[in-house]
Amino acid sequence: MTILCVRFQLPPAREADLPRLLGMLEEFTPVVQALPPDGALADLRGAERYFGRDAVELASVIRVRSLALYGVDCLIGAGPGPMLARVALRDALPGMTCAVPEGQDAIAEFLADKPVAALPGVGAATARTLGEYGLDTLGLVAAAPLSTLQRLVGAKAGRELHEKANGVDRGRVVPNAVSRSLAAERPFERDELDPDRHRRALLSATEEIGARLRALEKVCRTLTLTVRYADRSATTRSRTLTEPTAHSPALTRAAYRMYEALGLQRARVRAIALRAEGLDPADQASHQLTFDPVDEKVRRIEEVADRARAKFGPRAVMPGGLGGLAA
């Protein structure tokens, strides 16, 4: 086992602690890939030799250090590759690392009874398509002819699915910086069913992120939406923006489109989080001129509103749609 997939059990209000927890992981290995909002992959190949302990033993040290220094427990899966470590994480329990057994036959047995959706990258639509043909477990997918899978989900996706179901893990941990992102979360006092309140929470979050980006003179290239439900599950979607921006209305439009694409029906939502990723200096970004006087006016008003917030506080100027909603 050389790869750990760690999910820190962070309360919504403490998502901003993730960079510090990643820093703690980097004390063991520099090869750490952030998986916002609460997870990370860590490649421990060098750490195993340096510390003289295997990955499962190091996982126990990481868990104790996370609890002792930050008061945060974590779930940990271990495997020979990132994909297998993420699958193992699904079966991890507090205080116990779930490790994929060694050997190709043992890996195949470990995967066989798991649902197709357990594989990272397999969405609900793909799982539903495979299920319609009786391929609802990884063991059945692994035994299916490659040509059959390619007819069902496409040539490239079918080949990747066939390899992963057979335990072939070609992924690698790519170090990144969670600091190249900004997050805003809006928890509800009680599980919320009202789509209008969901949208108001999104509006509040995009206004905050936009203001913070402009204050830092940054723009973002990607927006990620996470919706947390009453049963503690969550849905995450990302959208690459047509152009890097810190313009709040553009961020709001993108967030609304992602939310609407989820097609939530009577979903009991506990919290909504937005993360702006791929931050770049604003002076290096280009803006497509529209020659639209309304757009130019909105941007000038935004500049004035930013100056007012800087002088009188973040709630000095708010969109009318947020009246009565705590930001």
For each residue, the residues with C-beta under 8 A, 3 or more apart:
1: 54 55 56 78 79 80 99 100 102
2: 43 44 45 48 55 80
3: 41 42 43 44 55 78 79 80 81 82 84 85 173
4: 41 42 44 55 58 59 62 76 77 78 85 97
5: 35 39 40 41 76 77 78 79 82 85 86 88 89
6: 25 39 40 41 42 59 62 74 75 76
7: 38 39 74 75 76 89 92
8: 17 18 21 38 39 40 66 72 73 74
9: 38 72 73 74 75 94
10: 14 15 17 18 21 37 38 72
11: 14
12: 15 185 187 228 270 271 273
13: 185 187
14: 10 11 17 72
15: 10 12 18 37 38 183 185 273
16: 19 183
17: 8 10 14 20 21 70 72
18: 8 10 15 21 22 34 36 37 38 178
19: 16 22 23 178 179
20: 17 23 24 70
21: 8 10 17 18 24 25 40 66 70 72
22: 18 19 25 26 32 34 40 178
23: 19 20 26 27
24: 20 21 27 62 65 66 69 70
25: 6 21 22 28 29 32 40 42 62
26: 22 23 29 30 32
27: 23 24
28: 25 42 44 47 51 58 61 62
29: 25 26 32 42 43 44 46 47
30: 26 175
31: 42 43 46 173 175
32: 22 25 26 29 40 41 42 43 173 175
33: 40 41 42 82 173 174 175 176
34: 18 22 39 40 176 177 178
35: 5 38 39 40 41
36: 18 39 178 181 183 224 275 277
37: 10 15 18 183 185 226 273 275
38: 7 8 9 10 15 18 35
39: 5 6 7 8 34 35 36
40: 5 6 8 21 22 25 32 33 34 35
41: 3 4 5 6 32 33 35 82 85 86 173
42: 3 4 6 25 28 29 31 32 33 173
43: 2 3 29 31 32 46 172 173
44: 2 3 4 28 29 47 48 55 58
45: 2 48 49
46: 29 31 43 49 50
47: 28 29 44 50 51 55 58
48: 2 44 45 51 52 53 54 55 58
49: 45 46 52
50: 46 47
51: 28 47 48 58
52: 48 49
53: 48 57 58 61
54: 1 48 57 58
55: 1 2 3 4 44 47 48 58 59 78 99
56: 1 59 60 78 97 99
57: 53 54 60 61
58: 4 28 44 47 48 51 53 54 55 61 62
59: 4 6 55 56 62 63 76 78 97
60: 56 57 63 64 97
61: 28 53 57 58 64 65
62: 4 6 24 25 28 58 59 65 66 74 76
63: 59 60 66 67 73 74 76 95 97
64: 60 61 67 68
65: 24 61 62 68 69
66: 8 21 24 62 63 69 70 72 73 74
67: 63 64 70 71 72 73
68: 64 65
69: 24 65 66
70: 17 20 21 24 66 67
71: 67
72: 8 9 10 14 17 21 66 67
73: 8 9 63 66 67 94 95
74: 6 7 8 9 62 63 66
75: 6 7 9 89 92 93 94
76: 4 5 6 7 59 62 63 89 92 97 98
77: 4 5 85 86 87 88 89 90 91 92 97 98 99 100
78: 1 3 4 5 55 56 59 85 88 97 98 99 100
79: 1 3 5 82 83 84 85 86 87 88 99 100 169
80: 1 2 3 84 100 102 107 169
81: 3 84 85 169 170 171 172
82: 3 5 33 41 79 85 86 169 171 172 173
83: 79 86 87 119 120 164 169 171
84: 3 79 80 81 87 88 100 107 167 169
85: 3 4 5 41 77 78 79 81 82 88 89 100
86: 5 41 77 79 82 83 89 90 120
87: 77 79 83 84 90 100 111 114 118 119 120
88: 5 77 78 79 84 85 91 92 98 99 100
89: 5 7 75 76 77 85 86 92 98
90: 77 86 87 114 118
91: 77 88 98
92: 7 75 76 77 88 89 96 97 98
93: 75 96 98
94: 9 73 75
95: 63 73
96: 92 93
97: 4 56 59 60 63 76 77 78 92
98: 76 77 78 88 89 91 92 93
99: 1 55 56 77 78 79 88
100: 1 77 78 79 80 84 85 87 88 106 107 110
101: 106 107 109 110
102: 1 80 106 107
103: 106 107
104: 107 108 167
105: 108 109
106: 100 101 102 103 109 110
107: 80 84 100 101 102 103 104 110 111 167
108: 104 105 111 112 139 142 166 167
109: 101 105 106 112
110: 100 101 106 107 114 167
111: 87 107 108 114 138 139 142 165 167
112: 108 109 137 138 139 142
113: 137 138 139
114: 87 90 110 111 118 137 138
115: 118 127 136 137 138
116: 119 122 126 127 130 131 135 136 137 138 141 165
117: 122 123 124 127
118: 87 90 114 115 122 138
119: 83 87 116 122 138 161 164 165
120: 83 86 87
121: 160
122: 116 117 118 119 126 127 161
123: 117 126 127
124: 117 127 128
125: 128 129
126: 116 122 123 129 130 153 157 161
127: 115 116 117 122 123 124 130 131 136
128: 124 125 131 132
129: 125 126 132 133 152 153
130: 116 126 127 133 135 136 141 152 153
131: 116 127 128 134 135 136
132: 128 129
133: 129 130 152
134: 131 140
135: 116 130 131 140 141 144 149 152
136: 115 116 127 130 131 140
137: 112 113 114 115 116 140 141
138: 111 112 113 114 115 116 118 119 141 142 165
139: 108 111 112 113 142 143 165
140: 134 135 136 137 143 144
141: 116 130 135 137 138 144 149 161 162 165
142: 108 111 112 138 139 162 165 166
143: 139 140
144: 135 140 141 148 149 162
145: 148 149
146: 149 150 158 159 162
147: 150 151
148: 144 145 151 152
149: 135 141 144 145 146 152 153 158 159 161 162
150: 146 147 153 154 155 158 159
151: 147 148 158
152: 129 130 133 135 148 149 158
153: 126 129 130 149 150 157 158 161
154: 150 157 158
155: 150 158 159
156: 159 160
157: 126 153 154 160 161
158: 146 149 150 151 152 153 154 155 161 162
159: 146 149 150 155 156 162 163
160: 121 156 157 163 164
161: 119 122 126 141 149 153 157 158 164 165
162: 141 142 144 146 149 158 159 165 166
163: 159 160 166 168 170
164: 83 119 160 161 167 168 169
165: 111 116 119 138 139 141 142 161 162
166: 108 142 162 163
167: 84 104 107 108 110 111 164
168: 163 164
169: 79 80 81 82 83 84 164
170: 81 163
171: 81 82 83
172: 43 81 82
173: 3 31 32 33 41 42 43 82
174: 33
175: 30 31 32 33
176: 33 34 180
177: 34 180
178: 18 19 22 34 36 181
179: 19
180: 176 177 277 278 279
181: 36 178 220 275 276 277 278 279
182: 209 212 213 220 275 276 279
183: 15 16 36 37 209 273 274 275 276
184: 204 205 206 208 209 212 273 274 275
185: 12 13 15 37 205 271 272 273 274
186: 201 202 204 205 271 272 273
187: 12 13 270 271
188: 191 192 197 201 269 270 271
189:
190:
191: 188 230 268 269 270
192: 188 197 198 268 269 270
193: 266 267 268 269
194: 197 198
195: 198 199 264
196: 199 200
197: 188 192 194 200 201
198: 192 194 195 201 202 259 264 269 272
199: 195 196 202 203 256 259
200: 196 197 203 204 321 322 325
201: 186 188 197 198 204 205 272 325
202: 186 198 199 205 206 225 252 255 256 259 272 274
203: 199 200 206 207 252 319 321 322
204: 184 186 200 201 207 208 322 325 327
205: 184 185 186 201 202 208 209 255 272 273 274
206: 184 202 203 209 210 248 251 252 255 274
207: 203 204 210 211 248 252 318 319 322 327
208: 184 204 205 211 212 314 327
209: 182 183 184 205 206 212 213 220 248 251 274 276
210: 206 207 213 214 246 247 248 251 302
211: 207 208 214 215 248 306 309 314
212: 182 184 208 209 215 216
213: 182 209 210 216 218 219 220 246 276 279 282
214: 210 211 217 218 246 282 302 306
215: 211 212 306 310
216: 212 213 279
217: 214 281 282 283
218: 213 214 246 279 280 281 282
219: 213 244 245 246 279 280 281 282 285
220: 181 182 209 213 223 241 244 245 246 251 276 277 278 279 280
221: 240 241 244 277 278 279 280
222: 238 239 240 241 276 277 278
223: 220 238 239 241 251 254 255 258 274 275 276 277
224: 36 236 237 238 239 274 275 277
225: 202 236 237 238 239 255 258 259 272 273 274
226: 37 234 235 236 272 273 274 275
227: 234 235 236 259 262 264 267 269 271 272 273
228: 12 232 233 234 269 270 271 272 273
229: 232 233 234 235 267 268 269 270
230: 191 268 269 270
231: 268
232: 228 229
233: 228 229
234: 226 227 228 229
235: 226 227 229 262
236: 224 225 226 227
237: 224 225 258 261 262
238: 222 223 224 225 277
239: 222 223 224 225 254 257 258
240: 221 222
241: 220 221 222 223 244 245 250 254
242:
243: 285 286 287 288
244: 219 220 221 241 278 280 285
245: 219 220 241 250 251 285 287
246: 210 213 214 218 219 220 251 282
247: 210 250 251 299 302
248: 206 207 209 210 211 251 252 302
249: 252 253 298
250: 241 245 247 253 254
251: 206 209 210 220 223 245 246 247 248 254 255 274 276
252: 202 203 206 207 248 249 255 256
253: 249 250 256 257
254: 223 239 241 250 251 257 258
255: 202 205 206 223 225 251 252 258 259 274
256: 199 202 252 253 259 260
257: 239 253 254 260 261
258: 223 225 237 239 254 255 261 262
259: 198 199 202 225 227 255 256 262 264
260: 256 257 263
261: 237 257 258
262: 227 235 237 258 259
263: 260
264: 195 198 227 259 267 269
265:
266: 193
267: 193 227 229 264
268: 191 192 193 229 230 231
269: 188 191 192 193 198 227 228 229 230 264 272
270: 12 187 188 191 192 228 229 230
271: 12 185 186 187 188 227 228
272: 185 186 198 201 202 205 225 226 227 228 269
273: 12 15 37 183 184 185 186 205 225 226 227 228
274: 183 184 185 202 205 206 209 223 224 225 226 251 255
275: 36 37 181 182 183 184 223 224 226
276: 181 182 183 209 213 220 222 223 251 279
277: 36 180 181 220 221 222 223 224 238
278: 180 181 220 221 222 244
279: 180 181 182 213 216 218 219 220 221 276
280: 218 219 220 221 244 284 285
281: 217 218 219 284 285
282: 213 214 217 218 219 246 285
283: 217
284: 280 281
285: 219 243 244 245 280 281 282
286: 243
287: 243 245
288: 243
289:
290: 295
291:
292: 295 296
293: 296 297
294: 297 298
295: 290 292 298 299
296: 292 293 299 300
297: 293 294 300 301
298: 249 294 295 301 302
299: 247 295 296 302 303
300: 296 297 303 304
301: 297 298 304 305
302: 210 214 247 248 298 299 305 306
303: 299 300 306 307
304: 300 301 307 308
305: 301 302 308 309 317
306: 211 214 215 302 303 309 310
307: 303 304 310 311
308: 304 305 311 312 316 317
309: 211 305 306 312 313 314 315 316 317
310: 215 306 307
311: 307 308 316
312: 308 309 316
313: 309 316
314: 208 211 309 327
315: 309 318 327
316: 308 309 311 312 313
317: 305 308 309
318: 207 315 322 323 327
319: 203 207 322
320: 323
321: 200 203
322: 200 203 204 207 318 319 325 327
323: 318 320
324:
325: 200 201 204 322
326:
327: 204 207 208 314 315 318 322
